[in-house]
Amino acid sequence: MLNTISGIIIKGDGYGKKLGFPTVNLETKEKEFPPDGVYAGVGFLEGKEYRAGIVVGPHGKIEAHLIGFNGDAYGKEVTLEIKKFLREFKKFDTEEELIIQIKKDIEQC
């Protein structure tokens, strides 16, 4: 399994930010990805290391919440290192359910 993914940060749909968990969305040249799911890992951005919640979504969509990062990262390169599988990717019925799950996921990161 590929456990390091690098790419350029692109603008996403802003949904993570709306929920209170801003994410960086990657445009990557990688062709193989780990199975869809939520992972704990580390993100490296501008020479700093952040604990990260990493989502590998359908169609190769990769995004990560870098814990403690607060800034504009568009156009910058980020490297994500996947350390541990947390759970399968799934759709939630309500935003409230999703927010509760994201908080649990971040605690595990």
MOPAC internal coordinates of N, CA, C and O (Angstrom, degrees):
PM7 1SCF
backbone

  N    0.0000 0     0.00 0     0.00 0    0    0    0
  C    1.4618 1     0.00 0     0.00 0    1    0    0
  C    1.5244 1   109.08 1     0.00 0    2    1    0
  O    1.2310 1   121.55 1   -46.21 1    3    2    1
  N    1.3167 1   114.64 1   133.79 1    3    2    1
  C    1.4572 1   121.00 1   174.56 1    5    3    2
  C    1.5224 1   108.05 1   -67.95 1    6    5    3
  O    1.2310 1   120.01 1   -57.64 1    7    6    5
  N    1.3289 1   117.59 1   122.36 1    7    6    5
  C    1.4607 1   116.91 1  -179.56 1    9    7    6
  C    1.5193 1   113.17 1  -117.74 1   10    9    7
  O    1.2310 1   120.20 1  -172.43 1   11   10    9
  N    1.3254 1   117.23 1     7.57 1   11   10    9
  C    1.4619 1   120.86 1   172.73 1   13   11   10
  C    1.5217 1   107.80 1  -128.13 1   14   13   11
  O    1.2310 1   120.99 1   -53.03 1   15   14   13
  N    1.3313 1   115.72 1   126.97 1   15   14   13
  C    1.4603 1   121.23 1  -179.66 1   17   15   14
  C    1.5252 1   107.50 1  -127.75 1   18   17   15
  O    1.2310 1   120.69 1   -53.74 1   19   18   17
  N    1.3237 1   116.28 1   126.26 1   19   18   17
  C    1.4611 1   120.71 1   177.02 1   21   19   18
  C    1.5080 1   109.29 1  -117.46 1   22   21   19
  O    1.2310 1   121.27 1   -30.00 1   23   22   21
  N    1.3261 1   115.18 1   150.00 1   23   22   21
  C    1.4482 1   118.59 1   177.30 1   25   23   22
  C    1.5091 1   111.28 1  -174.22 1   26   25   23
  O    1.2310 1   121.79 1    -0.52 1   27   26   25
  N    1.3218 1   114.18 1   179.48 1   27   26   25
  C    1.4572 1   122.22 1   178.42 1   29   27   26
  C    1.5312 1   107.68 1   -96.76 1   30   29   27
  O    1.2310 1   121.16 1   -41.23 1   31   30   29
  N    1.3237 1   115.38 1   138.77 1   31   30   29
  C    1.4678 1   120.27 1  -178.84 1   33   31   30
  C    1.5266 1   109.32 1   -79.16 1   34   33   31
  O    1.2310 1   121.72 1   -54.77 1   35   34   33
  N    1.3296 1   114.32 1   125.23 1   35   34   33
  C    1.4634 1   121.53 1  -179.84 1   37   35   34
  C    1.5236 1   109.40 1  -118.29 1   38   37   35
  O    1.2310 1   121.07 1   -13.32 1   39   38   37
  N    1.3085 1   115.55 1   166.68 1   39   38   37
  C    1.4638 1   120.69 1   178.80 1   41   39   38
  C    1.5232 1   109.27 1   -73.72 1   42   41   39
  O    1.2310 1   121.22 1   -50.78 1   43   42   41
  N    1.3342 1   115.27 1   129.22 1   43   42   41
  C    1.4566 1   119.94 1   175.67 1   45   43   42
  C    1.5171 1   109.68 1   -97.85 1   46   45   43
  O    1.2310 1   120.99 1    22.55 1   47   46   45
  N    1.3329 1   115.72 1  -157.45 1   47   46   45
  C    1.4636 1   118.77 1  -178.32 1   49   47   46
  C    1.5317 1   112.73 1   -88.81 1   50   49   47
  O    1.2310 1   120.21 1   178.09 1   51   50   49
  N    1.3449 1   117.21 1    -1.91 1   51   50   49
  C    1.4621 1   120.15 1   177.41 1   53   51   50
  C    1.5139 1   114.76 1    79.15 1   54   53   51
  O    1.2310 1   120.42 1  -174.32 1   55   54   53
  N    1.3376 1   116.80 1     5.68 1   55   54   53
  C    1.4604 1   120.11 1  -175.14 1   57   55   54
  C    1.5319 1   111.88 1   -67.57 1   58   57   55
  O    1.2310 1   120.09 1   137.60 1   59   58   57
  N    1.3379 1   117.44 1   -42.40 1   59   58   57
  C    1.4676 1   120.55 1   178.42 1   61   59   58
  C    1.5196 1   111.30 1   -59.41 1   62   61   59
  O    1.2310 1   120.98 1   136.53 1   63   62   61
  N    1.3198 1   115.73 1   -43.47 1   63   62   61
  C    1.4721 1   120.83 1   179.07 1   65   63   62
  C    1.5229 1   110.25 1   -62.41 1   66   65   63
  O    1.2310 1   120.62 1   137.52 1   67   66   65
  N    1.3225 1   116.43 1   -42.48 1   67   66   65
  C    1.4690 1   121.97 1   179.71 1   69   67   66
  C    1.5353 1   110.13 1   -58.96 1   70   69   67
  O    1.2310 1   120.73 1   142.71 1   71   70   69
  N    1.3369 1   116.21 1   -37.29 1   71   70   69
  C    1.4647 1   120.46 1  -178.86 1   73   71   70
  C    1.5264 1   112.72 1   -81.08 1   74   73   71
  O    1.2310 1   120.51 1   172.33 1   75   74   73
  N    1.3448 1   116.62 1    -7.67 1   75   74   73
  C    1.4574 1   120.25 1  -179.48 1   77   75   74
  C    1.5212 1   114.12 1    98.29 1   78   77   75
  O    1.2310 1   120.87 1  -170.89 1   79   78   77
  N    1.3435 1   115.94 1     9.11 1   79   78   77
  C    1.4624 1   121.59 1  -179.69 1   81   79   78
  C    1.5200 1   108.52 1  -131.61 1   82   81   79
  O    1.2310 1   120.15 1  -103.04 1   83   82   81
  N    1.3385 1   117.31 1    76.96 1   83   82   81
  C    1.4720 1   118.52 1  -177.64 1   85   83   82
  C    1.5202 1   111.18 1   -60.52 1   86   85   83
  O    1.2310 1   121.39 1   -37.11 1   87   86   85
  N    1.3124 1   114.94 1   142.89 1   87   86   85
  C    1.4650 1   120.07 1  -179.60 1   89   87   86
  C    1.5190 1   110.15 1  -124.39 1   90   89   87
  O    1.2310 1   121.66 1   -21.65 1   91   90   89
  N    1.3282 1   114.43 1   158.35 1   91   90   89
  C    1.4646 1   120.26 1   168.64 1   93   91   90
  C    1.5270 1   106.15 1  -100.00 1   94   93   91
  O    1.2310 1   121.05 1   -46.30 1   95   94   93
  N    1.3166 1   115.61 1   133.70 1   95   94   93
  C    1.4642 1   121.84 1   179.29 1   97   95   94
  C    1.5144 1   107.79 1  -104.47 1   98   97   95
  O    1.2310 1   120.70 1   -46.72 1   99   98   97
  N    1.3255 1   116.27 1   133.28 1   99   98   97
  C    1.4601 1   120.22 1  -175.38 1  101   99   98
  C    1.5085 1   112.97 1  -102.59 1  102  101   99
  O    1.2310 1   121.73 1   -41.21 1  103  102  101
  N    1.3257 1   114.29 1   138.79 1  103  102  101
  C    1.4514 1   121.47 1   164.59 1  105  103  102
  C    1.5199 1   103.66 1  -106.03 1  106  105  103
  O    1.2310 1   120.90 1   -62.93 1  107  106  105
  N    1.3171 1   115.88 1   117.07 1  107  106  105
  C    1.4608 1   119.40 1  -173.61 1  109  107  106
  C    1.5201 1   110.97 1  -128.12 1  110  109  107
  O    1.2310 1   121.36 1   -25.02 1  111  110  109
  N    1.3095 1   115.01 1   154.98 1  111  110  109
  C    1.4622 1   120.39 1   177.32 1  113  111  110
  C    1.5320 1   111.10 1   -91.20 1  114  113  111
  O    1.2310 1   121.00 1   175.23 1  115  114  113
  N    1.3327 1   115.69 1    -4.77 1  115  114  113
  C    1.4695 1   119.87 1  -179.99 1  117  115  114
  C    1.5305 1   109.10 1   -59.37 1  118  117  115
  O    1.2310 1   121.25 1   -33.60 1  119  118  117
  N    1.3134 1   115.20 1   146.40 1  119  118  117
  C    1.4631 1   120.01 1   178.89 1  121  119  118
  C    1.5301 1   111.60 1  -108.43 1  122  121  119
  O    1.2310 1   120.67 1   156.23 1  123  122  121
  N    1.3163 1   116.33 1   -23.77 1  123  122  121
  C    1.4651 1   120.10 1  -179.54 1  125  123  122
  C    1.5155 1   108.92 1  -113.67 1  126  125  123
  O    1.2310 1   121.14 1   -41.71 1  127  126  125
  N    1.3159 1   115.43 1   138.29 1  127  126  125
  C    1.4506 1   121.03 1   179.96 1  129  127  126
  C    1.5212 1   109.87 1  -129.79 1  130  129  127
  O    1.2310 1   120.62 1   -21.85 1  131  130  129
  N    1.3197 1   116.42 1   158.15 1  131  130  129
  C    1.4630 1   118.60 1   172.00 1  133  131  130
  C    1.5280 1   108.25 1   -62.33 1  134  133  131
  O    1.2310 1   119.84 1   -14.11 1  135  134  133
  N    1.3200 1   117.92 1   165.89 1  135  134  133
  C    1.4671 1   119.96 1   177.09 1  137  135  134
  C    1.5321 1   110.61 1   -57.80 1  138  137  135
  O    1.2310 1   120.98 1   -31.04 1  139  138  137
  N    1.3522 1   115.74 1   148.96 1  139  138  137
  C    1.4640 1   119.60 1   176.58 1  141  139  138
  C    1.5170 1   109.19 1   -50.50 1  142  141  139
  O    1.2310 1   120.89 1   -43.26 1  143  142  141
  N    1.3192 1   115.90 1   136.74 1  143  142  141
  C    1.4528 1   119.34 1   178.73 1  145  143  142
  C    1.5138 1   111.21 1   165.55 1  146  145  143
  O    1.2310 1   121.93 1     5.12 1  147  146  145
  N    1.3299 1   113.90 1  -174.88 1  147  146  145
  C    1.4603 1   121.98 1   178.18 1  149  147  146
  C    1.5219 1   107.30 1  -113.66 1  150  149  147
  O    1.2310 1   121.20 1   -46.82 1  151  150  149
  N    1.3220 1   115.31 1   133.18 1  151  150  149
  C    1.4580 1   121.38 1  -174.61 1  153  151  150
  C    1.5248 1   110.54 1  -129.79 1  154  153  151
  O    1.2310 1   120.85 1   -27.16 1  155  154  153
  N    1.3164 1   115.98 1   152.84 1  155  154  153
  C    1.4602 1   121.97 1   169.16 1  157  155  154
  C    1.5169 1   106.28 1   -95.67 1  158  157  155
  O    1.2310 1   121.17 1   -36.91 1  159  158  157
  N    1.3244 1   115.37 1   143.09 1  159  158  157
  C    1.4517 1   117.84 1   179.82 1  161  159  158
  C    1.5061 1   111.99 1  -169.50 1  162  161  159
  O    1.2310 1   121.85 1    23.69 1  163  162  161
  N    1.3163 1   114.06 1  -156.31 1  163  162  161
  C    1.4568 1   121.82 1  -177.77 1  165  163  162
  C    1.5223 1   107.90 1  -133.08 1  166  165  163
  O    1.2310 1   121.10 1   -38.81 1  167  166  165
  N    1.3336 1   115.50 1   141.19 1  167  166  165
  C    1.4507 1   120.87 1   174.92 1  169  167  166
  C    1.5162 1   109.74 1  -116.48 1  170  169  167
  O    1.2310 1   120.69 1   -41.78 1  171  170  169
  N    1.3041 1   116.29 1   138.22 1  171  170  169
  C    1.4670 1   121.99 1   178.30 1  173  171  170
  C    1.5248 1   107.89 1  -114.71 1  174  173  171
  O    1.2310 1   120.76 1   -62.09 1  175  174  173
  N    1.3294 1   116.15 1   117.91 1  175  174  173
  C    1.4520 1   122.30 1  -177.25 1  177  175  174
  C    1.5208 1   108.88 1  -139.87 1  178  177  175
  O    1.2310 1   120.83 1   -54.85 1  179  178  177
  N    1.3186 1   116.02 1   125.15 1  179  178  177
  C    1.4687 1   122.76 1   178.77 1  181  179  178
  C    1.5279 1   112.55 1    50.36 1  182  181  179
  O    1.2310 1   120.79 1  -136.04 1  183  182  181
  N    1.3256 1   116.10 1    43.96 1  183  182  181
  C    1.4612 1   120.85 1   176.01 1  185  183  182
  C    1.5140 1   115.04 1    77.22 1  186  185  183
  O    1.2310 1   120.14 1  -175.21 1  187  186  185
  N    1.3265 1   117.34 1     4.79 1  187  186  185
  C    1.4679 1   120.23 1   178.24 1  189  187  186
  C    1.5200 1   109.51 1  -113.63 1  190  189  187
  O    1.2310 1   121.55 1   -26.46 1  191  190  189
  N    1.3266 1   114.65 1   153.54 1  191  190  189
  C    1.4623 1   121.07 1  -179.67 1  193  191  190
  C    1.5270 1   108.67 1  -111.20 1  194  193  191
  O    1.2310 1   121.16 1   -46.55 1  195  194  193
  N    1.3241 1   115.38 1   133.45 1  195  194  193
  C    1.4688 1   121.80 1   179.59 1  197  195  194
  C    1.5228 1   109.44 1  -127.10 1  198  197  195
  O    1.2310 1   120.61 1   -39.72 1  199  198  197
  N    1.3231 1   116.44 1   140.28 1  199  198  197
  C    1.4615 1   118.06 1   167.85 1  201  199  198
  C    1.5197 1   106.00 1   -67.08 1  202  201  199
  O    1.2310 1   120.49 1   -34.38 1  203  202  201
  N    1.3227 1   116.67 1   145.62 1  203  202  201
  C    1.4648 1   119.12 1  -172.31 1  205  203  202
  C    1.5152 1   112.57 1  -141.91 1  206  205  203
  O    1.2310 1   121.71 1   -37.06 1  207  206  205
  N    1.3117 1   114.34 1   142.94 1  207  206  205
  C    1.4562 1   122.27 1   166.49 1  209  207  206
  C    1.5161 1   105.90 1   -98.61 1  210  209  207
  O    1.2310 1   120.34 1   -59.74 1  211  210  209
  N    1.3184 1   116.96 1   120.26 1  211  210  209
  C    1.4634 1   121.64 1  -172.86 1  213  211  210
  C    1.5278 1   109.33 1  -114.12 1  214  213  211
  O    1.2310 1   121.30 1   -48.62 1  215  214  213
  N    1.3279 1   115.12 1   131.38 1  215  214  213
  C    1.4600 1   120.27 1   178.42 1  217  215  214
  C    1.5274 1   108.66 1  -113.50 1  218  217  215
  O    1.2310 1   121.16 1   -55.98 1  219  218  217
  N    1.3281 1   115.39 1   124.02 1  219  218  217
  C    1.4589 1   121.63 1   170.71 1  221  219  218
  C    1.5205 1   104.56 1  -105.17 1  222  221  219
  O    1.2310 1   121.33 1   -72.09 1  223  222  221
  N    1.3262 1   115.06 1   107.91 1  223  222  221
  C    1.4572 1   119.82 1  -174.87 1  225  223  222
  C    1.5150 1   112.36 1  -103.34 1  226  225  223
  O    1.2310 1   121.67 1     1.09 1  227  226  225
  N    1.3222 1   114.41 1  -178.91 1  227  226  225
  C    1.4678 1   119.30 1   179.06 1  229  227  226
  C    1.5266 1   111.53 1   -58.38 1  230  229  227
  O    1.2310 1   120.65 1   -29.54 1  231  230  229
  N    1.3073 1   116.37 1   150.46 1  231  230  229
  C    1.4693 1   124.20 1   176.47 1  233  231  230
  C    1.5278 1   112.25 1    62.59 1  234  233  231
  O    1.2310 1   120.12 1  -150.34 1  235  234  233
  N    1.3254 1   117.38 1    29.66 1  235  234  233
  C    1.4596 1   120.36 1   175.79 1  237  235  234
  C    1.5137 1   114.64 1    71.49 1  238  237  235
  O    1.2310 1   120.19 1  -157.99 1  239  238  237
  N    1.3297 1   117.24 1    22.01 1  239  238  237
  C    1.4704 1   120.10 1   177.19 1  241  239  238
  C    1.5283 1   108.16 1   -76.76 1  242  241  239
  O    1.2310 1   121.12 1   -58.00 1  243  242  241
  N    1.3310 1   115.47 1   122.00 1  243  242  241
  C    1.4588 1   121.22 1  -179.15 1  245  243  242
  C    1.5155 1   108.49 1  -118.31 1  246  245  243
  O    1.2310 1   120.60 1   -53.53 1  247  246  245
  N    1.3348 1   116.45 1   126.47 1  247  246  245
  C    1.4604 1   119.97 1   174.26 1  249  247  246
  C    1.5165 1   109.21 1  -144.34 1  250  249  247
  O    1.2310 1   121.04 1   -21.75 1  251  250  249
  N    1.3301 1   115.62 1   158.25 1  251  250  249
  C    1.4595 1   119.82 1  -177.45 1  253  251  250
  C    1.5196 1   110.41 1  -146.21 1  254  253  251
  O    1.2310 1   121.27 1   -38.44 1  255  254  253
  N    1.3156 1   115.18 1   141.56 1  255  254  253
  C    1.4648 1   121.94 1   170.85 1  257  255  254
  C    1.5218 1   105.62 1   -96.31 1  258  257  255
  O    1.2310 1   120.64 1   -67.04 1  259  258  257
  N    1.3362 1   116.38 1   112.96 1  259  258  257
  C    1.4619 1   121.04 1   179.68 1  261  259  258
  C    1.5234 1   107.29 1   -89.80 1  262  261  259
  O    1.2310 1   120.49 1   -70.09 1  263  262  261
  N    1.3130 1   116.66 1   109.91 1  263  262  261
  C    1.4573 1   121.82 1  -173.93 1  265  263  262
  C    1.5314 1   109.42 1   -66.86 1  266  265  263
  O    1.2310 1   121.07 1   -58.90 1  267  266  265
  N    1.3256 1   115.56 1   121.10 1  267  266  265
  C    1.4586 1   120.71 1   179.51 1  269  267  266
  C    1.5159 1   114.47 1    94.69 1  270  269  267
  O    1.2310 1   120.00 1   168.88 1  271  270  269
  N    1.3326 1   117.61 1   -11.12 1  271  270  269
  C    1.4707 1   119.32 1   178.34 1  273  271  270
  C    1.5093 1   109.17 1   -82.67 1  274  273  271
  O    1.2310 1   121.29 1   -45.92 1  275  274  273
  N    1.3236 1   115.14 1   134.08 1  275  274  273
  C    1.4482 1   119.97 1   179.18 1  277  275  274
  C    1.5208 1   107.04 1  -144.38 1  278  277  275
  O    1.2310 1   120.28 1   -84.14 1  279  278  277
  N    1.3036 1   117.07 1    95.86 1  279  278  277
  C    1.4560 1   118.61 1  -178.93 1  281  279  278
  C    1.5116 1   110.98 1   178.39 1  282  281  279
  O    1.2310 1   121.33 1     5.96 1  283  282  281
  N    1.3095 1   115.06 1  -174.04 1  283  282  281
  C    1.4601 1   122.00 1   179.93 1  285  283  282
  C    1.5226 1   108.29 1   -97.97 1  286  285  283
  O    1.2310 1   120.53 1   -61.30 1  287  286  285
  N    1.2988 1   116.60 1   118.70 1  287  286  285
  C    1.4644 1   119.91 1  -176.89 1  289  287  286
  C    1.5264 1   112.51 1  -116.70 1  290  289  287
  O    1.2310 1   119.61 1  -173.79 1  291  290  289
  N    1.3212 1   118.35 1     6.21 1  291  290  289
  C    1.4686 1   120.64 1  -176.83 1  293  291  290
  C    1.5151 1   111.35 1   -56.02 1  294  293  291
  O    1.2310 1   120.99 1   -46.65 1  295  294  293
  N    1.3264 1   115.71 1   133.35 1  295  294  293
  C    1.4508 1   121.70 1   176.87 1  297  295  294
  C    1.5155 1   114.55 1    84.28 1  298  297  295
  O    1.2310 1   120.37 1   174.57 1  299  298  297
  N    1.3304 1   116.90 1    -5.43 1  299  298  297
  C    1.4625 1   120.30 1  -179.18 1  301  299  298
  C    1.5270 1   109.63 1   -92.95 1  302  301  299
  O    1.2310 1   121.29 1   -21.95 1  303  302  301
  N    1.3232 1   115.14 1   158.05 1  303  302  301
  C    1.4564 1   119.29 1   179.10 1  305  303  302
  C    1.5251 1   109.95 1   -90.22 1  306  305  303
  O    1.2310 1   121.25 1   -40.80 1  307  306  305
  N    1.3098 1   115.22 1   139.20 1  307  306  305
  C    1.4613 1   121.38 1   176.48 1  309  307  306
  C    1.5271 1   108.02 1  -130.87 1  310  309  307
  O    1.2310 1   121.20 1   -34.61 1  311  310  309
  N    1.3267 1   115.30 1   145.39 1  311  310  309
  C    1.4596 1   121.06 1   173.87 1  313  311  310
  C    1.5140 1   107.44 1  -118.82 1  314  313  311
  O    1.2310 1   120.93 1   -51.13 1  315  314  313
  N    1.3297 1   115.83 1   128.87 1  315  314  313
  C    1.4606 1   121.71 1   178.70 1  317  315  314
  C    1.5211 1   108.34 1  -110.32 1  318  317  315
  O    1.2310 1   121.05 1   -46.91 1  319  318  317
  N    1.3218 1   115.60 1   133.09 1  319  318  317
  C    1.4584 1   121.73 1   175.63 1  321  319  318
  C    1.5169 1   107.92 1  -113.21 1  322  321  319
  O    1.2310 1   120.81 1   -61.42 1  323  322  321
  N    1.3190 1   116.06 1   118.58 1  323  322  321
  C    1.4602 1   120.84 1   179.56 1  325  323  322
  C    1.5165 1   108.75 1   -84.44 1  326  325  323
  O    1.2310 1   121.22 1   -53.05 1  327  326  325
  N    1.3402 1   115.26 1   126.95 1  327  326  325
  C    1.4622 1   120.64 1  -177.67 1  329  327  326
  C    1.5286 1   112.60 1  -107.83 1  330  329  327
  O    1.2310 1   120.55 1   141.82 1  331  330  329
  N    1.3443 1   116.56 1   -38.18 1  331  330  329
  C    1.4680 1   119.30 1  -171.37 1  333  331  330
  C    1.5231 1   110.90 1  -152.75 1  334  333  331
  O    1.2310 1   121.00 1   -45.14 1  335  334  333
  N    1.3267 1   115.69 1   134.86 1  335  334  333
  C    1.4645 1   121.47 1   175.22 1  337  335  334
  C    1.5264 1   108.23 1   -75.89 1  338  337  335
  O    1.2310 1   120.06 1   -51.14 1  339  338  337
  N    1.3294 1   117.49 1   128.86 1  339  338  337
  C    1.4660 1   120.98 1   178.88 1  341  339  338
  C    1.5183 1   112.72 1  -100.37 1  342  341  339
  O    1.2310 1   121.00 1   131.65 1  343  342  341
  N    1.3395 1   115.70 1   -48.35 1  343  342  341
  C    1.4679 1   118.63 1  -177.87 1  345  343  342
  C    1.5205 1   109.88 1  -166.45 1  346  345  343
  O    1.2310 1   121.26 1   -13.35 1  347  346  345
  N    1.3245 1   115.20 1   166.65 1  347  346  345
  C    1.4490 1   120.65 1   176.48 1  349  347  346
  C    1.5250 1   110.30 1   -73.19 1  350  349  347
  O    1.2310 1   121.03 1   -26.43 1  351  350  349
  N    1.3346 1   115.64 1   153.57 1  351  350  349
  C    1.4608 1   121.63 1   175.81 1  353  351  350
  C    1.5127 1   107.48 1   -71.81 1  354  353  351
  O    1.2310 1   120.23 1   -44.28 1  355  354  353
  N    1.3335 1   117.17 1   135.72 1  355  354  353
  C    1.4631 1   119.00 1   175.65 1  357  355  354
  C    1.5112 1   110.62 1  -152.38 1  358  357  355
  O    1.2310 1   121.40 1   -21.37 1  359  358  357
  N    1.3068 1   114.93 1   158.63 1  359  358  357
  C    1.4665 1   121.85 1   175.23 1  361  359  358
  C    1.5277 1   107.33 1   -89.16 1  362  361  359
  O    1.2310 1   120.82 1   -36.78 1  363  362  361
  N    1.3175 1   116.05 1   143.22 1  363  362  361
  C    1.4605 1   120.87 1   178.31 1  365  363  362
  C    1.5227 1   109.35 1  -107.26 1  366  365  363
  O    1.2310 1   121.13 1   -28.31 1  367  366  365
  N    1.3413 1   115.44 1   151.69 1  367  366  365
  C    1.4614 1   120.42 1  -178.15 1  369  367  366
  C    1.5291 1   112.00 1   -72.17 1  370  369  367
  O    1.2310 1   120.67 1   145.90 1  371  370  369
  N    1.3447 1   116.32 1   -34.10 1  371  370  369
  C    1.4635 1   119.16 1  -178.29 1  373  371  370
  C    1.5278 1   110.02 1  -134.93 1  374  373  371
  O    1.2310 1   120.75 1   -21.37 1  375  374  373
  N    1.3209 1   116.17 1   158.63 1  375  374  373
  C    1.4640 1   120.60 1   176.69 1  377  375  374
  C    1.5280 1   110.20 1   -63.39 1  378  377  375
  O    1.2310 1   120.62 1   144.25 1  379  378  377
  N    1.3467 1   116.42 1   -35.75 1  379  378  377
  C    1.4688 1   120.17 1  -179.70 1  381  379  378
  C    1.5299 1   110.55 1   -60.00 1  382  381  379
  O    1.2310 1   120.40 1   135.26 1  383  382  381
  N    1.3296 1   116.83 1   -44.74 1  383  382  381
  C    1.4712 1   120.68 1   179.08 1  385  383  382
  C    1.5271 1   110.04 1   -61.90 1  386  385  383
  O    1.2310 1   120.75 1   138.59 1  387  386  385
  N    1.3282 1   116.17 1   -41.41 1  387  386  385
  C    1.4596 1   121.08 1  -179.70 1  389  387  386
  C    1.5270 1   110.72 1   -64.23 1  390  389  387
  O    1.2310 1   120.12 1   135.04 1  391  390  389
  N    1.3281 1   117.38 1   -44.96 1  391  390  389
  C    1.4705 1   121.40 1  -179.84 1  393  391  390
  C    1.5278 1   110.50 1   -61.16 1  394  393  391
  O    1.2310 1   120.15 1   136.35 1  395  394  393
  N    1.3275 1   117.32 1   -43.65 1  395  394  393
  C    1.4748 1   121.49 1   177.99 1  397  395  394
  C    1.5212 1   109.88 1   -59.00 1  398  397  395
  O    1.2310 1   120.45 1   135.74 1  399  398  397
  N    1.3418 1   116.75 1   -44.26 1  399  398  397
  C    1.4645 1   120.24 1  -178.96 1  401  399  398
  C    1.5215 1   111.32 1   -68.09 1  402  401  399
  O    1.2310 1   120.00 1   140.01 1  403  402  401
  N    1.3286 1   117.60 1   -39.99 1  403  402  401
  C    1.4721 1   120.31 1   179.37 1  405  403  402
  C    1.5335 1   109.54 1   -60.71 1  406  405  403
  O    1.2310 1   120.42 1   137.61 1  407  406  405
  N    1.3259 1   116.80 1   -42.39 1  407  406  405
  C    1.4710 1   119.85 1   179.10 1  409  407  406
  C    1.5277 1   110.68 1   -60.55 1  410  409  407
  O    1.2310 1   120.33 1   138.70 1  411  410  409
  N    1.3270 1   116.97 1   -41.30 1  411  410  409
  C    1.4807 1   120.71 1   176.95 1  413  411  410
  C    1.5280 1   110.60 1   -63.58 1  414  413  411
  O    1.2310 1   120.96 1   137.03 1  415  414  413
  N    1.3227 1   115.78 1   -42.97 1  415  414  413
  C    1.4697 1   120.11 1  -179.53 1  417  415  414
  C    1.5280 1   110.43 1   -61.62 1  418  417  415
  O    1.2310 1   120.51 1   135.46 1  419  418  417
  N    1.3301 1   116.63 1   -44.54 1  419  418  417
  C    1.4767 1   120.45 1  -178.13 1  421  419  418
  C    1.5201 1   110.72 1   -64.67 1  422  421  419
  O    1.2310 1   120.02 1   141.76 1  423  422  421
  N    1.3261 1   117.56 1   -38.24 1  423  422  421
  C    1.4781 1   119.79 1   176.95 1  425  423  422
  C    1.5134 1   110.92 1   -58.00 1  426  425  423
  O    1.2310 1   120.22 1   145.21 1  427  426  425
  N    1.3281 1   117.19 1   -34.79 1  427  426  425
  C    1.4636 1   120.99 1  -179.21 1  429  427  426
  C    1.5343 1   112.62 1   -76.89 1  430  429  427
  O    1.2310 1   121.06 1   164.18 1  431  430  429
  N    1.3194 1   115.58 1   -15.82 1  431  430  429
  C    1.4723 1   119.53 1  -179.12 1  433  431  430
  C    1.5124 1   109.89 1   -80.74 1  434  433  431
  O    1.2310 1   120.10 1   180.00 1  435  434  433

